[in-house]
Amino acid sequence: MLKVFAGILAISLGAGCAPASFRPAEGAAAPAAGVSPSQPPPGGPARPAAPPGGIGGALDRATNWLITKQNPDGGYGSSIADPKSSDVGITAFILYALARCPRQYKEHDGPYVSKAVAFLTSRQQEDGAIYDPRDPSLQNYKTSVAILAFLALDRVKYADPVLKKAVAFVKAQQFAEAQGYVASEHAGFGGIGYGGDRGRPDLSNSQFAAEALHEAGISGADDLWVRLQTFVGRCQNLETVDEVVKKAGVGSTKDGGFRYAPTQTRGNTETIDGEKVFSSYGSMTYAGLKSFLYAQVDKKDPRVQAAFNWIRSHFTVTENPGMATTTEPGKGQQGLYYYYHTMAKALAAYGESVLVDDRGRKHVWAKELSDQLISLQKPEGYWDNPAERWMEGLEILDTAYAVVALTVCQEELKKFEQAGGLKDVPPSRGTAPEKSTAPEKPKGAGAQGGAVK
């Protein structure tokens, strides 16, 4: 999930590429022995646009910082149920970021991995879900991210029982015929929700589950994917409105983008010709594109092309497009690192290194995204979104998102370079961070809570 290019390619890709046991990046503090918890460092000046080490250096600074945030119980973050205990969802994401980054940290590298593994495996329940019974929220999210972490660590070692049980749990969360759902009657058919309840599924949880199941190797012929296609399609603002969604009183903006769920949104609501519609926005459109691709929908399918055309019309690395309004421009910063993370994975899955926007401008998206992420990194190595919605007030979560996104960018830029595509790359467009109108978050707040929207 990360970035780099021509003249500075050797620097950007050279640092932090090969798996190795932990060693601090130059200029970064090593984690204290035993890795005790500490308060996040105070905010400093914005990271220069071209800091030493490019992507590799940025990743080393970030992972070094994450490692110092480990708690005595082996986990990361702070549980809502018990602030003295680590959070399962945050721990899973940090472990995933550490295992997925170019250095591919393993248990033998240190307690910052081995103790986190022990923390998560001890939280696996009889039904396969991975969560703390004292905080039964977000079961699907926590288990899906844990699956990604264990797959990145060692898919063979953790195949049975950890992954086998966890995958079975996530599959069972789909709103399907076995639970009484009917495709022609229920808008939530085929989707996956937070888990632990049978309320309404959403595209955010569904895309995490879809990625976990895809990476776990669930067959493309599995009926799960056909059902998922139905749900994802109902979250898309197409020209023709699905009949079940129409009966629920929801119309369409007809722009090809995506919203949070068939009959609800976390974005903006509009009225078009007297009909209620939910605006498309970036993070969910990338989630929808990625989910369609995981669900075996052909890249040339009109639904996929409609989503990609929305992305071409709204391509940016400075905000979560579709969230800002004329009266609340700062909303464009909400969910920004979730957006970066989902954008990198979706465009990598789509498989085109150069995105041509609706004005004919060419974007080497991995270069532009990685440039932007590096420019936003704090000197201490972390990232921080002042717009706190969807738990992005937690530097530890923002940093995990950024590490995974940067890793993807780096991988995609390597492929692009090997194909000879980095010659005469134009300057990055739109990589300078926009000044957010969101209120500044007080610095020094400890990480707490569980997961995202």
N, C-alpha and C positions, 0 to 999 in steps of 0.2 A: 503493500500500500504506500508508494512514495515518489521523489523527483530529482532531476538534474539535466545537464546538457553540454554542448560543444566545448568551448574554451575552458570552462570550469568543470567539465565532466570528470576528469581524472581526480580532482579534489572531491567533488560532490559524491561520486560513487565509490571512491577509493577508501574512504573511512568507514569503518563499521560494517563491512560487507560480509566477511567470513565469520562463521560461528566461532565463538571463543568463550573461555571462562571469563567471568566479569573482571574488567579492569576499567578504572575511571578514565573518562575522556580527558584530554589535556585541559587543565584549567577548571575541572569539575571536582567537587569534593567527593571522596569515597564514602560509602555508607559506613556508619559506625558499627563496631562489632556487635553482633546480636540484633542489629537493626531495630532500634527502638523508635517509637512514634515521636514525631516532632511537629511543631506548627509549620505551615507553609511559610516560605520566606516572604518578607514584605515586597510589595510591588516595586519594580524598578523601571528605568527608561525602556522604551520599546527596543527590541532587538534590531540591530542594523539589518538592512536588506540583504547583505552578503556576509554573514558571520563566518569565521574560520571553520573549514571542514564541510561546508555544504550540507547535504542531506545526512551523510554519515555522522558528521559532527553534531548536528541537531538531534539526531536519534540517540547518540551517546549521552548528550547532556540531559535529554528527557528521561531515558531509562535510569541513569544515575540518580536523578531526582526522585523518580517513582520508588526506587528501591529503598530510599531513606524514609519512606512513608509507611513502611511495614510496622504493624502493631505486634505486641508481645505474643498474641495468640496465633500469629502466623498470617493473619489476613490483612486486609487494607480497608480504609474507610471506616465509617462508624455506623453501627446498626441503629435504626430508628427505635427498635424494641429495647435495646440496651446499649447506650452510648459507650460503655466500657468494652463492648464486643465489636469485632469487625463486621462489615457488611458483606454478605455473600455475593451480591451482584457486582459491587465494586471490586472485590477480590478476584472474581472470575475475569473481569475485563482487564485488570492489571496483569494477571497471569497470562491472559491471551496476548496482550501487547508485548510482554517480555518474551514469550515463546515465538511470536510471529515476526518480531523485528529481525533485521539482518543477522544479528548475533545469535539468534535462536537459543536463548537461555534455557538450560535444562536443570533438572533437580540436582545433578552433581556439581553445578556451578555455585550453589550456595543456599543458605536458608531462605533467602528472599524468594526462591522458587519452591524448594522442598517443603518448607513450612506452609506455604500457601496451598500447595497440593494437598497436604494433610488436612488443612482447614476445610477445603472444599469437599474432599472425599468423606470426611466425617459428618458432613451435612447432607449427604445423599439419603433420601427417604426410601421406604420400602417400595413405593410405586415408581422409583427412579428419579423423581424430581430432586433438585438440589437447592435447598433453602433452609433457613433456620425456622423451626416450628414456632418460635416466639414472634416471628415476623413472616407470616405466610403469604405476603403480597408478592406480586411480580414473579410467580413461579415459572412461567414460560420463559420470560426474559432471562432470569438467572440461570435456568437450566440450559437454554440455548447458547448463551455466551460461555457457560462452563464446558459445553460440548466442543465449541470452537477452541477453547483453551487446551483441553485434553487431546484433541486431534492434532493441534500444533506441537504439543509436547512429545507425544508418542502414541500414535493411533493403535499400534499393536499392543503395547504394554497395557493400555487402559481399555482395550476392546471389551473385555468381559471381567467383571460385571458393570463397571462404571458407565462406559459408553453404551453398551447394550441396553441397560435399564433406562438411561437418560433419553436415548433416542426413542425408545418405546413410549416413554411418558410424553414427549413433545408430539409425537404422531397422534397420540390419543387425545390431544387437546383440540384437534380440528373439529369444527362444527360440521358434523357429517350425518349420514343416514342413521348410523348406529345410535346417535343421540336424539333421533326424531326430527332432524332438520331436513327440509325438502327444498330443493333448488328453486322450484317454481313458486315457493311461498315465502321463504325466509331470506332476508337480505344478507344475513350473516353466514349463510351456507358456504362452507369451504374455507372460512377464515379461521384465525387462531387469535385468542385474546391473551390476557395477562396470566391466565391459569389460576386454578383455585376457586374459580367461579364460572358460571355459565351465562354471563351477561351478554355483552356484545364484543365480537372480535374487532380488530383494527389492523390497518396495514402496517403499522410500525412493529407490532408484535409478530404479525404474520411474516414480515420480511426477515426478522431475526430467526424465526423458526425455520423458514425456507432455506436460509443460508446454512444453518446448522445441519439440517437434514440432507441438503445437497452435498455439503462437505463430508458428511458421514457416509455418503455413497448410496443413499436410497435410490433404487432403480427409477429411471425415467418413465418406466411403464407402470409405476405404482399409481393407483387411482387417486392417491393424495394430491398429485399434481394437477389432475383434471379438475378436481374440486377447487383447488387453490386458484386456478385460472378464472373460475366463475366469480370468486370473491374479489380478486384483484381487479377484474374487469369492471365490477360494480363500484369501485373506488375511482374510476377514471372518468374524466369529463369529456365524453365523446359526443359526436353529433347526435347519435340516437341514444335516448335514455332507456336504461333497462326497465322493463315493466314493473318489476318488484320495487325498484327504487322510486319509480314514478308514482306508484300507489302509496308510497310512504310520504309523498308530498315534496320530493326533492327533484330539482331539475338539473341542468348541466350548463356550464360555461362554454362547452363545446370547443375547448382549446387543446384537448389532448392530454392535459396535465392530470395530476392526481391529488386527491384529498385524503384525509385521515381514515375515513370509513364510508361505507355506502350512504348512511343516513345521519352522519355527524361529522364534525370537523374540529381541528385544533387551530385552523387558520381563520380566514375571514369569510363572513357570510354576506352575500349580495342578494339583490332582487332584480331579476331580469324579466321584463314583461309580466310583472306581477307574480313571478314564480321564484321561490327560494332556491338559491344555488350556493354551493360552497366553492370558494376560489381555489384554484390549483396553487401549489407552492412547491418549492425546490426539493426539500428533504423527502417529501412524500412522492414526488414524481420520480426521483432517482430510486426510491424504494420500490415503486411500482414497476419501473423498467427492470430492475434487478430481479424482482420476484417473477415477472413474466419469463425472463430468460432461464431462471432456475427451474421454472415449471414447464420447460420444454417448448415454449412458444417460439416459433421461428423468428429470426431477426427481421425478416421481410414482412412479417404479419402486419396488417394495418394498425393494430393496436400498439405494437412496439414502435412502429414508425411515427404514429401520432405522438407518443411519449417523447421520442427522440427529437421530433420537430419542436415540441414545447421547450425542450432543453436547449436546442439551437437558438431559439428566440429569447431565452432567458439566461444564457450562459454568463456566469459571473463567479468570481472567487472572493468577492468582498461582502456578500450578504447571502441570506437564505431567501432567494427571490420569491416573490408572491406573498410574503409576510408583511412587508411594510405597507403603510397607507399614507395618504397625503397628510392626514392629521397625526399619525403615529409612525414617522419614518424610522424610529429606533427599533420597531418590531422586526426589521430586517435582520437584526443581530440575534434574534431568538433562535435557539437550536442550531447555532452556527457550526459548532464542531461535530455535532451529529450529522449535519449537512455535508461537511467536508468528508467525513468517514464514509457516508453512504454514496456520495458522489464518486469518490475514488473507486469503490468496489463496483458500482454500477457501470461506469465507463470502461473499467478494465474488463468486465464481463461482456460488454458490448463489442469490444475488440477493435476499436479504431483509435490510433494514437493521435490523429489530428482531427479536431472537430471544426467543421466549417459552420459558422453561425449564419443566421438568416440575412445578414448583410454581406455575406461572402468572405468574411475575415477568417483566417485560419488560426486555430488555437492548438498548440501542443499542450493539451489540458494538464498533463502530469507535471510539466514544467511550471505552468502558471500556478497550479495549486500548491506545489511544493515551495515555490518562491514565496507565495503568500503565507504559508504556514511558518516558514523560517523567519519571515519578517515580523510575525506576531509572537514568536517565542520570547519569553522573558530570559534575562541573563542567567538566572539560576537553572533554567532548563524546562520550566513548566509553561503551560498555556492557561489563560484565564479569560473567560467570557463575562464581561460586566453585566450582560443580559442574563439573569439567573434562571429564567424559565426552563423547565424540563431538566432541572438539576445541574445546569451548566454553570451554576455558581460554585461548583466543586472543581477546583483546579485539577484534582487527581483524575476526575472523569474526563475533563477537557483534554488533559495530557494523554490519556489512554487513547481517546479518539484520534488525536493528532499523530501519535506514534503509528497506529495502524494505517491511517491515511498516507502518511509519509512513506511507509514501507511499500505500499501498493504503488505509489508514484515512482519510487526508485526502481522497482521491478519493471514497470511499464517503460520507463525511460531507457533501461538497459536493452529491452527488446527493440525499442525504436532505434537506438544507436546501432545495434547489431544489424538492423535492416538498412542502415545507411541514412536514416531519416533525420539525423541531428545536424546535417550540413545546412548552413545558411538558415538556421532557425531564427525567425523574427523575434524582436524584443517582446517580453511578456506584456500582455495587455491587462489592464485592470487589476494589477497585483498590489497596488498601494492600498493599504487598509483605509476604508472610509471612517471618518470620525462618527462614532455612534452617538445617537441622541439618548440612548438608554442611560439611566442613572448609574453612576460609578458605584461599584460594590466595595464595601469596606474591606480592607486587606487584613490578612491574618486570621480569617475565619477558618476553623478546622473543618476537615472533610467529614460529612455525615450524610446519612441517607442511603438509598438503595440504587435506583436505576433511572432510566429515562422514561419519556412519555409512553 
